[in-house]
Amino acid sequence: MRKSRMAGGIVAALVLAGTAACSAGSSTDDDGKLTFMFRGGEDEKAAYQEAIDRFSADTGVEVEVIVTDPDQYGTKLQAAISGHNVPDVFYIEQASLQSYVTSGILLDITDLVADSGIDLDNLWEYGVDSYRYDGKLQGTPDGALYGLPKDVGPFAMGYNKTMLEAEGIELPDPDEPLTWDEWLDIMKQVTKDTDGDGDIDQWGTGLNVQWNLQALAWSNGADWTNADKTEVTVDTPQMAEALQYIADMTTVEGVTPSSEQQATLDTYQRWMEGELAFFPVGPWDVSTYNELDFDYDLIPYPAGATGEPATWVGSLGIGVSATTAMPEEATELVTYLSADETAQETLVDAGIQVPNLRDMAAEYASGEGTPANRQEFLDIVEDYGRPMPAAVTYGAAWYDEMWTNIQPVLDGKQTAADYLAEVQPRMQQLLDESNVQAEQAAAANASE
């Protein structure tokens, strides 16, 4: 999985830095120029520059673009906040929203967005609600608005169509999810030594447990917390079965490369080389994957005991600094990038995201292009996608603990059930601490 995320430690650091930033000046230039900080690869940089140039031509508002590589964004934004030089407009992670709000870094743009006249109902509900916060829960439809979606990021399952056809395997149904047993059977059929040198060079899949367990767990009836995000719930038979299924792909079934083999060539590169039958695909991958030397398409994630597919849908937001000298113009830039039809066409045509606008979605899904089943992305956003477990909590340390010592399970040295029984108390302690910190930060900000 290539889409970078802020580590929990950075989020925690931003909370501390943000308290000092409450009285800081923004980075708006004295001549009335906005600053916009974002991250992205070359395709995204070019598309956003084109959209921002058009915004400036239409409005007369100059925008200084500050762009970083994805892996550098969190560090550089933290430095800007710590240095009291917060950009006027900047990307926000879902998991950072609550800390930014309680620390006074983000501006409440509810009224400014309402005055802009944009139709929030034409944006994906999931995307808009991801940046709402009512002081206790994030994602509630009645919460104040602290940003708009830069995008929504549905995480679909892709498959190597060329490989399956060459092996004489019937292509998966684009609407009906495979069962876990059906999926495993296909992966066993394709895993083989194709050149006769004694080494397997074609595999069923190669899943990163940190980005793929969610889909399998949810479809098996498991979850990370209760509804109000106060109780960790990973120590269940349903979660253990999902985690064990992933581990057994390598240690029992042999349909994925081992950790040693991945050290030689990771699974992303193996997918790019056409060596994997199945691999996750997000909209941010499309511009790159469309250059592959094989045909690929999308299917629902294989379903566990519930019989229903599940996966996560992420999002990046665009927010406004609470200390900007130009709140109206900054919010206008946010609404333009998130909801203007021409801007959306530029970004969608660049192959970096699905449309934010619902009325553009049907044309996007039915139009020519690769992958052919782009409707799967939209089904995830509108129907069965869920936010990542830590996307709507105050900090991610409790969730990150899940992965810290998981390798023995993946190596077949510890059962999933034993590991989950060990890790749940540690996760619970961290979640409790996080919820206390949220209450303290909110109280401190309210008293200023």
Secondary structure as a PSIPRED ss2 file (coil, helix, strand):
# PSIPRED VFORMAT (PSIPRED V4.0)

   1 M C   1.000  0.000  0.000
   2 R C   1.000  0.000  0.000
   3 K C   1.000  0.000  0.000
   4 S C   1.000  0.000  0.000
   5 R C   1.000  0.000  0.000
   6 M C   1.000  0.000  0.000
   7 A C   1.000  0.000  0.000
   8 G H   0.000  1.000  0.000
   9 G H   0.000  1.000  0.000
  10 I H   0.000  1.000  0.000
  11 V H   0.000  1.000  0.000
  12 A H   0.000  1.000  0.000
  13 A H   0.000  1.000  0.000
  14 L H   0.000  1.000  0.000
  15 V H   0.000  1.000  0.000
  16 L H   0.000  1.000  0.000
  17 A H   0.000  1.000  0.000
  18 G H   0.000  1.000  0.000
  19 T H   0.000  1.000  0.000
  20 A H   0.000  1.000  0.000
  21 A H   0.000  1.000  0.000
  22 C C   1.000  0.000  0.000
  23 S C   1.000  0.000  0.000
  24 A C   1.000  0.000  0.000
  25 G C   1.000  0.000  0.000
  26 S E   0.000  0.000  1.000
  27 S C   1.000  0.000  0.000
  28 T C   1.000  0.000  0.000
  29 D C   1.000  0.000  0.000
  30 D C   1.000  0.000  0.000
  31 D C   1.000  0.000  0.000
  32 G C   1.000  0.000  0.000
  33 K C   1.000  0.000  0.000
  34 L E   0.000  0.000  1.000
  35 T E   0.000  0.000  1.000
  36 F E   0.000  0.000  1.000
  37 M E   0.000  0.000  1.000
  38 F E   0.000  0.000  1.000
  39 R E   0.000  0.000  1.000
  40 G C   1.000  0.000  0.000
  41 G C   1.000  0.000  0.000
  42 E H   0.000  1.000  0.000
  43 D H   0.000  1.000  0.000
  44 E H   0.000  1.000  0.000
  45 K H   0.000  1.000  0.000
  46 A H   0.000  1.000  0.000
  47 A H   0.000  1.000  0.000
  48 Y H   0.000  1.000  0.000
  49 Q H   0.000  1.000  0.000
  50 E H   0.000  1.000  0.000
  51 A H   0.000  1.000  0.000
  52 I H   0.000  1.000  0.000
  53 D H   0.000  1.000  0.000
  54 R H   0.000  1.000  0.000
  55 F H   0.000  1.000  0.000
  56 S H   0.000  1.000  0.000
  57 A H   0.000  1.000  0.000
  58 D H   0.000  1.000  0.000
  59 T H   0.000  1.000  0.000
  60 G C   1.000  0.000  0.000
  61 V C   1.000  0.000  0.000
  62 E C   1.000  0.000  0.000
  63 V E   0.000  0.000  1.000
  64 E E   0.000  0.000  1.000
  65 V E   0.000  0.000  1.000
  66 I E   0.000  0.000  1.000
  67 V E   0.000  0.000  1.000
  68 T E   0.000  0.000  1.000
  69 D C   1.000  0.000  0.000
  70 P H   0.000  1.000  0.000
  71 D H   0.000  1.000  0.000
  72 Q H   0.000  1.000  0.000
  73 Y H   0.000  1.000  0.000
  74 G H   0.000  1.000  0.000
  75 T H   0.000  1.000  0.000
  76 K H   0.000  1.000  0.000
  77 L H   0.000  1.000  0.000
  78 Q H   0.000  1.000  0.000
  79 A H   0.000  1.000  0.000
  80 A H   0.000  1.000  0.000
  81 I H   0.000  1.000  0.000
  82 S H   0.000  1.000  0.000
  83 G C   1.000  0.000  0.000
  84 H C   1.000  0.000  0.000
  85 N C   1.000  0.000  0.000
  86 V E   0.000  0.000  1.000
  87 P C   1.000  0.000  0.000
  88 D C   1.000  0.000  0.000
  89 V E   0.000  0.000  1.000
  90 F E   0.000  0.000  1.000
  91 Y E   0.000  0.000  1.000
  92 I E   0.000  0.000  1.000
  93 E E   0.000  0.000  1.000
  94 Q H   0.000  1.000  0.000
  95 A H   0.000  1.000  0.000
  96 S H   0.000  1.000  0.000
  97 L H   0.000  1.000  0.000
  98 Q H   0.000  1.000  0.000
  99 S H   0.000  1.000  0.000
 100 Y H   0.000  1.000  0.000
 101 V H   0.000  1.000  0.000
 102 T H   0.000  1.000  0.000
 103 S C   1.000  0.000  0.000
 104 G C   1.000  0.000  0.000
 105 I C   1.000  0.000  0.000
 106 L E   0.000  0.000  1.000
 107 L C   1.000  0.000  0.000
 108 D C   1.000  0.000  0.000
 109 I C   1.000  0.000  0.000
 110 T H   0.000  1.000  0.000
 111 D H   0.000  1.000  0.000
 112 L H   0.000  1.000  0.000
 113 V H   0.000  1.000  0.000
 114 A H   0.000  1.000  0.000
 115 D H   0.000  1.000  0.000
 116 S H   0.000  1.000  0.000
 117 G C   1.000  0.000  0.000
 118 I C   1.000  0.000  0.000
 119 D C   1.000  0.000  0.000
 120 L H   0.000  1.000  0.000
 121 D H   0.000  1.000  0.000
 122 N H   0.000  1.000  0.000
 123 L E   0.000  0.000  1.000
 124 W C   1.000  0.000  0.000
 125 E H   0.000  1.000  0.000
 126 Y H   0.000  1.000  0.000
 127 G H   0.000  1.000  0.000
 128 V H   0.000  1.000  0.000
 129 D H   0.000  1.000  0.000
 130 S C   1.000  0.000  0.000
 131 Y C   1.000  0.000  0.000
 132 R E   0.000  0.000  1.000
 133 Y E   0.000  0.000  1.000
 134 D C   1.000  0.000  0.000
 135 G C   1.000  0.000  0.000
 136 K C   1.000  0.000  0.000
 137 L C   1.000  0.000  0.000
 138 Q E   0.000  0.000  1.000
 139 G C   1.000  0.000  0.000
 140 T C   1.000  0.000  0.000
 141 P C   1.000  0.000  0.000
 142 D C   1.000  0.000  0.000
 143 G C   1.000  0.000  0.000
 144 A E   0.000  0.000  1.000
 145 L E   0.000  0.000  1.000
 146 Y C   1.000  0.000  0.000
 147 G C   1.000  0.000  0.000
 148 L E   0.000  0.000  1.000
 149 P E   0.000  0.000  1.000
 150 K E   0.000  0.000  1.000
 151 D E   0.000  0.000  1.000
 152 V E   0.000  0.000  1.000
 153 G E   0.000  0.000  1.000
 154 P E   0.000  0.000  1.000
 155 F C   1.000  0.000  0.000
 156 A E   0.000  0.000  1.000
 157 M E   0.000  0.000  1.000
 158 G E   0.000  0.000  1.000
 159 Y E   0.000  0.000  1.000
 160 N E   0.000  0.000  1.000
 161 K H   0.000  1.000  0.000
 162 T H   0.000  1.000  0.000
 163 M H   0.000  1.000  0.000
 164 L H   0.000  1.000  0.000
 165 E H   0.000  1.000  0.000
 166 A H   0.000  1.000  0.000
 167 E C   1.000  0.000  0.000
 168 G C   1.000  0.000  0.000
 169 I C   1.000  0.000  0.000
 170 E C   1.000  0.000  0.000
 171 L C   1.000  0.000  0.000
 172 P C   1.000  0.000  0.000
 173 D C   1.000  0.000  0.000
 174 P C   1.000  0.000  0.000
 175 D C   1.000  0.000  0.000
 176 E C   1.000  0.000  0.000
 177 P C   1.000  0.000  0.000
 178 L C   1.000  0.000  0.000
 179 T E   0.000  0.000  1.000
 180 W H   0.000  1.000  0.000
 181 D H   0.000  1.000  0.000
 182 E H   0.000  1.000  0.000
 183 W H   0.000  1.000  0.000
 184 L H   0.000  1.000  0.000
 185 D H   0.000  1.000  0.000
 186 I H   0.000  1.000  0.000
 187 M H   0.000  1.000  0.000
 188 K H   0.000  1.000  0.000
 189 Q H   0.000  1.000  0.000
 190 V H   0.000  1.000  0.000
 191 T C   1.000  0.000  0.000
 192 K E   0.000  0.000  1.000
 193 D C   1.000  0.000  0.000
 194 T C   1.000  0.000  0.000
 195 D C   1.000  0.000  0.000
 196 G C   1.000  0.000  0.000
 197 D C   1.000  0.000  0.000
 198 G C   1.000  0.000  0.000
 199 D C   1.000  0.000  0.000
 200 I C   1.000  0.000  0.000
 201 D C   1.000  0.000  0.000
 202 Q E   0.000  0.000  1.000
 203 W E   0.000  0.000  1.000
 204 G C   1.000  0.000  0.000
 205 T C   1.000  0.000  0.000
 206 G C   1.000  0.000  0.000
 207 L C   1.000  0.000  0.000
 208 N C   1.000  0.000  0.000
 209 V H   0.000  1.000  0.000
 210 Q H   0.000  1.000  0.000
 211 W H   0.000  1.000  0.000
 212 N H   0.000  1.000  0.000
 213 L H   0.000  1.000  0.000
 214 Q H   0.000  1.000  0.000
 215 A H   0.000  1.000  0.000
 216 L H   0.000  1.000  0.000
 217 A H   0.000  1.000  0.000
 218 W H   0.000  1.000  0.000
 219 S H   0.000  1.000  0.000
 220 N C   1.000  0.000  0.000
 221 G C   1.000  0.000  0.000
 222 A C   1.000  0.000  0.000
 223 D C   1.000  0.000  0.000
 224 W C   1.000  0.000  0.000
 225 T E   0.000  0.000  1.000
 226 N C   1.000  0.000  0.000
 227 A C   1.000  0.000  0.000
 228 D C   1.000  0.000  0.000
 229 K C   1.000  0.000  0.000
 230 T C   1.000  0.000  0.000
 231 E C   1.000  0.000  0.000
 232 V E   0.000  0.000  1.000
 233 T C   1.000  0.000  0.000
 234 V C   1.000  0.000  0.000
 235 D C   1.000  0.000  0.000
 236 T C   1.000  0.000  0.000
 237 P H   0.000  1.000  0.000
 238 Q H   0.000  1.000  0.000
 239 M H   0.000  1.000  0.000
 240 A H   0.000  1.000  0.000
 241 E H   0.000  1.000  0.000
 242 A H   0.000  1.000  0.000
 243 L H   0.000  1.000  0.000
 244 Q H   0.000  1.000  0.000
 245 Y H   0.000  1.000  0.000
 246 I H   0.000  1.000  0.000
 247 A H   0.000  1.000  0.000
 248 D H   0.000  1.000  0.000
 249 M H   0.000  1.000  0.000
 250 T H   0.000  1.000  0.000
 251 T H   0.000  1.000  0.000
 252 V C   1.000  0.000  0.000
 253 E C   1.000  0.000  0.000
 254 G C   1.000  0.000  0.000
 255 V C   1.000  0.000  0.000
 256 T C   1.000  0.000  0.000
 257 P C   1.000  0.000  0.000
 258 S C   1.000  0.000  0.000
 259 S H   0.000  1.000  0.000
 260 E H   0.000  1.000  0.000
 261 Q H   0.000  1.000  0.000
 262 Q H   0.000  1.000  0.000
 263 A H   0.000  1.000  0.000
 264 T H   0.000  1.000  0.000
 265 L C   1.000  0.000  0.000
 266 D C   1.000  0.000  0.000
 267 T H   0.000  1.000  0.000
 268 Y H   0.000  1.000  0.000
 269 Q H   0.000  1.000  0.000
 270 R H   0.000  1.000  0.000
 271 W H   0.000  1.000  0.000
 272 M H   0.000  1.000  0.000
 273 E C   1.000  0.000  0.000
 274 G C   1.000  0.000  0.000
 275 E C   1.000  0.000  0.000
 276 L E   0.000  0.000  1.000
 277 A C   1.000  0.000  0.000
 278 F E   0.000  0.000  1.000
 279 F E   0.000  0.000  1.000
 280 P E   0.000  0.000  1.000
 281 V E   0.000  0.000  1.000
 282 G C   1.000  0.000  0.000
 283 P H   0.000  1.000  0.000
 284 W H   0.000  1.000  0.000
 285 D H   0.000  1.000  0.000
 286 V H   0.000  1.000  0.000
 287 S H   0.000  1.000  0.000
 288 T H   0.000  1.000  0.000
 289 Y H   0.000  1.000  0.000
 290 N C   1.000  0.000  0.000
 291 E C   1.000  0.000  0.000
 292 L C   1.000  0.000  0.000
 293 D C   1.000  0.000  0.000
 294 F C   1.000  0.000  0.000
 295 D C   1.000  0.000  0.000
 296 Y E   0.000  0.000  1.000
 297 D E   0.000  0.000  1.000
 298 L E   0.000  0.000  1.000
 299 I E   0.000  0.000  1.000
 300 P C   1.000  0.000  0.000
 301 Y C   1.000  0.000  0.000
 302 P C   1.000  0.000  0.000
 303 A E   0.000  0.000  1.000
 304 G C   1.000  0.000  0.000
 305 A C   1.000  0.000  0.000
 306 T C   1.000  0.000  0.000
 307 G C   1.000  0.000  0.000
 308 E C   1.000  0.000  0.000
 309 P C   1.000  0.000  0.000
 310 A C   1.000  0.000  0.000
 311 T E   0.000  0.000  1.000
 312 W E   0.000  0.000  1.000
 313 V E   0.000  0.000  1.000
 314 G E   0.000  0.000  1.000
 315 S E   0.000  0.000  1.000
 316 L E   0.000  0.000  1.000
 317 G E   0.000  0.000  1.000
 318 I E   0.000  0.000  1.000
 319 G E   0.000  0.000  1.000
 320 V E   0.000  0.000  1.000
 321 S E   0.000  0.000  1.000
 322 A C   1.000  0.000  0.000
 323 T C   1.000  0.000  0.000
 324 T C   1.000  0.000  0.000
 325 A C   1.000  0.000  0.000
 326 M C   1.000  0.000  0.000
 327 P H   0.000  1.000  0.000
 328 E H   0.000  1.000  0.000
 329 E H   0.000  1.000  0.000
 330 A H   0.000  1.000  0.000
 331 T H   0.000  1.000  0.000
 332 E H   0.000  1.000  0.000
 333 L H   0.000  1.000  0.000
 334 V H   0.000  1.000  0.000
 335 T H   0.000  1.000  0.000
 336 Y H   0.000  1.000  0.000
 337 L H   0.000  1.000  0.000
 338 S H   0.000  1.000  0.000
 339 A H   0.000  1.000  0.000
 340 D C   1.000  0.000  0.000
 341 E H   0.000  1.000  0.000
 342 T H   0.000  1.000  0.000
 343 A H   0.000  1.000  0.000
 344 Q H   0.000  1.000  0.000
 345 E H   0.000  1.000  0.000
 346 T H   0.000  1.000  0.000
 347 L H   0.000  1.000  0.000
 348 V H   0.000  1.000  0.000
 349 D H   0.000  1.000  0.000
 350 A C   1.000  0.000  0.000
 351 G C   1.000  0.000  0.000
 352 I C   1.000  0.000  0.000
 353 Q C   1.000  0.000  0.000
 354 V C   1.000  0.000  0.000
 355 P C   1.000  0.000  0.000
 356 N C   1.000  0.000  0.000
 357 L E   0.000  0.000  1.000
 358 R H   0.000  1.000  0.000
 359 D H   0.000  1.000  0.000
 360 M H   0.000  1.000  0.000
 361 A H   0.000  1.000  0.000
 362 A H   0.000  1.000  0.000
 363 E H   0.000  1.000  0.000
 364 Y H   0.000  1.000  0.000
 365 A H   0.000  1.000  0.000
 366 S H   0.000  1.000  0.000
 367 G C   1.000  0.000  0.000
 368 E C   1.000  0.000  0.000
 369 G C   1.000  0.000  0.000
 370 T C   1.000  0.000  0.000
 371 P C   1.000  0.000  0.000
 372 A C   1.000  0.000  0.000
 373 N C   1.000  0.000  0.000
 374 R C   1.000  0.000  0.000
 375 Q H   0.000  1.000  0.000
 376 E H   0.000  1.000  0.000
 377 F H   0.000  1.000  0.000
 378 L H   0.000  1.000  0.000
 379 D H   0.000  1.000  0.000
 380 I H   0.000  1.000  0.000
 381 V H   0.000  1.000  0.000
 382 E H   0.000  1.000  0.000
 383 D H   0.000  1.000  0.000
 384 Y H   0.000  1.000  0.000
 385 G E   0.000  0.000  1.000
 386 R E   0.000  0.000  1.000
 387 P C   1.000  0.000  0.000
 388 M C   1.000  0.000  0.000
 389 P C   1.000  0.000  0.000
 390 A C   1.000  0.000  0.000
 391 A C   1.000  0.000  0.000
 392 V C   1.000  0.000  0.000
 393 T C   1.000  0.000  0.000
 394 Y C   1.000  0.000  0.000
 395 G C   1.000  0.000  0.000
 396 A C   1.000  0.000  0.000
 397 A H   0.000  1.000  0.000
 398 W H   0.000  1.000  0.000
 399 Y H   0.000  1.000  0.000
 400 D H   0.000  1.000  0.000
 401 E H   0.000  1.000  0.000
 402 M H   0.000  1.000  0.000
 403 W H   0.000  1.000  0.000
 404 T H   0.000  1.000  0.000
 405 N C   1.000  0.000  0.000
 406 I C   1.000  0.000  0.000
 407 Q H   0.000  1.000  0.000
 408 P H   0.000  1.000  0.000
 409 V H   0.000  1.000  0.000
 410 L H   0.000  1.000  0.000
 411 D C   1.000  0.000  0.000
 412 G C   1.000  0.000  0.000
 413 K C   1.000  0.000  0.000
 414 Q C   1.000  0.000  0.000
 415 T C   1.000  0.000  0.000
 416 A H   0.000  1.000  0.000
 417 A H   0.000  1.000  0.000
 418 D H   0.000  1.000  0.000
 419 Y H   0.000  1.000  0.000
 420 L H   0.000  1.000  0.000
 421 A H   0.000  1.000  0.000
 422 E H   0.000  1.000  0.000
 423 V H   0.000  1.000  0.000
 424 Q H   0.000  1.000  0.000
 425 P H   0.000  1.000  0.000
 426 R H   0.000  1.000  0.000
 427 M H   0.000  1.000  0.000
 428 Q H   0.000  1.000  0.000
 429 Q H   0.000  1.000  0.000
 430 L H   0.000  1.000  0.000
 431 L H   0.000  1.000  0.000
 432 D H   0.000  1.000  0.000
 433 E H   0.000  1.000  0.000
 434 S H   0.000  1.000  0.000
 435 N H   0.000  1.000  0.000
 436 V H   0.000  1.000  0.000
 437 Q H   0.000  1.000  0.000
 438 A H   0.000  1.000  0.000
 439 E H   0.000  1.000  0.000
 440 Q H   0.000  1.000  0.000
 441 A H   0.000  1.000  0.000
 442 A H   0.000  1.000  0.000
 443 A H   0.000  1.000  0.000
 444 A H   0.000  1.000  0.000
 445 N H   0.000  1.000  0.000
 446 A H   0.000  1.000  0.000
 447 S H   0.000  1.000  0.000
 448 E C   1.000  0.000  0.000
